[in-house]
Amino acid sequence: MSKRGSNGYRPNKANQAEVLRLRGRLAQCRKQDWQRASCIMAQIVDAVGSKSAGGVEPRLCKYCGFFGHTMQWCKAYKVELAERERLDMELFMRDDKRWCESQPWYNKNVTPEREAQCKFEWRRYDAACATGLECLAENQERGPCLQCAGCVAWREFIDTYSE
């Protein structure tokens, strides 16, 4: 074996077209098609001329449920991560003017006083959340009940909050 180790199941110039075609078929197999995926993987092993003692099973992505790659290389997972990062950045910037301007409720002709009020309301909301106050009603499908001790304490906190 060379210092670099095994090339695994990588194609060479002679079998590259066939292996890429088989990998394309493998990438179309879902989790429930594991038998078909195993057969395709066996064809890939034969095409590259690998001599493995046992059967080689293809990789299954735990995120999208397709064969041929892992979550590290999953395009759908990368899109999800990018969306999460975008949302995190949006939340991080919510006190910033750009965040306010991106909201559909934002009036483009906002005054500096209204902008300051918007920032104050977000700081007040964050402070109320940090206290741990919440609705104590058992059934909250339609939102807080506005009558329990938790809702009353929340309202009192909001009414008396000052910086």
N, C-alpha and C positions, 0 to 999 in steps of 0.2 A: 504494500500500500504506500502511496506517496505521502509526503508530509502534509499536503492539503487535505487528505482524507478522501472519502468516496464522493463521487459526483452524484450519487443517488440515482434518480430516475430521469436525469436530464438527457434530452435528445442530442444527437450529433447531427452533422449536416446530412448524412445519408437517411436518417429516419425522422428528421425534424417535422416535416409536413404531416406525417402519419401521427406522431405523438401529439402535435398541436390539435389535430382533428379529434383525437380521442380525448384530450383534456377538455375540449369544448363540449363534447358529449357528456363527460363526467360532471362538468359544471352545471349541467341542466338537471342532474339527478337530485331529488329532494331526499330528506332523511328517510322517508318510508320506502325509497327505491334503493335500499342498501344492497340488495342482491345484484341489481343491474350495475350499481357503482362498483361492486367488487369484481364483477366480470370485466368491466371496462378497465379497471386498474390492473387486472391480470394481463389484459391486452397491451397496456402501456409497458408493463414489466417485460413482456415478451419482445415488444418493439425495440426497447433500448438494450435488450440482450443481458439483462441483469440476472445473476444467478443467486436467488435467495432461497434459503432452506425452507422457510415457511411461507405461507401466503402473505401477501402485502395488502393491507387494507387502506383504502383511501381516507384522506382527512375529511372531517365533517365540521363545518363552521357551526359553533354553538349559537351564534347570533341569528343568522339568516336561515339555517337549516339546509344549506346546499353543500354538496361534496366538492372537493377539489381545492379547498383553501381553508385556512383557519381564521378565527376572529381577527387576528393581527392584520390580515390582508383583505378583510371583508370590506367591499365598497359601501354596502348599506350601513355597516357599523361606523365607518368613517364619516358618512353623511350625518348620522345620528350624533356623533361626537361634535361635529362642526356646529350643528343646530343647538346642542346643549351649551357649547361655548358661547354662541351668539346670544342665547337667552341669559346666560350668566353675566355676560358683559352688559346686556341691556339692564338687568337688575342692578348691577354695580353702578351704572351711570344714571340711575333713575333720579338722583338729585341734581343731575347736570341738565342744563337747558336743552341739550340735544335730545335727551330722553323725553322730556316733556313735549318737545316739538314733534316727536315721532308718534305721539298718542293721538287717536282719532278725536278725542274730546278736547284737544288743545286748541284754543283760539289763537290763530296766527297773529292777531293784533293785541296780544296780551300786554298788559302794563307791567312795569317792574314790581308794583305792589302785588299784583296777582301771581307773578312768578315767585315772589318771596313767600306768599301764602301757600302756594303749591309745595314748596320745599319744606315749609314748616309742618304742613299736614303729613308729609311723608315721614319726617323725623318723629312726630307725635305718634303716628301709627307704629313705627318701628319700636319706639319706647314702650308702647302698650303691649306689643307682642313679646317684648323682652320680659315683662312682668309675669307672663304665663297665664294671664287671665283668659278665660274662654267660656263659651256657653256650656252649661252643665246639663242641658236637656238630653234625654236619651235619643230621641228621634230628631236628627238635624238635616233631613233630606232637603228641606226648603230653606236652610240657613239657620242662623241663631234665633232662639225663641224670643229674645228681648225682654224676658220676664224673670228668668232665674237669677240667683245671686251672682253668678259669673257675668251675665250680661249687664246687670245693674252696676257691678264693680267696674266693668269695662267702660260703660258710659260715664261713670263718675270720674274715672281716670282721664278720659278724653276731655271732659268738661273742665277739669282742674289742672290740666297739664300746662306747664310754662317752662321756658328754657332758662 
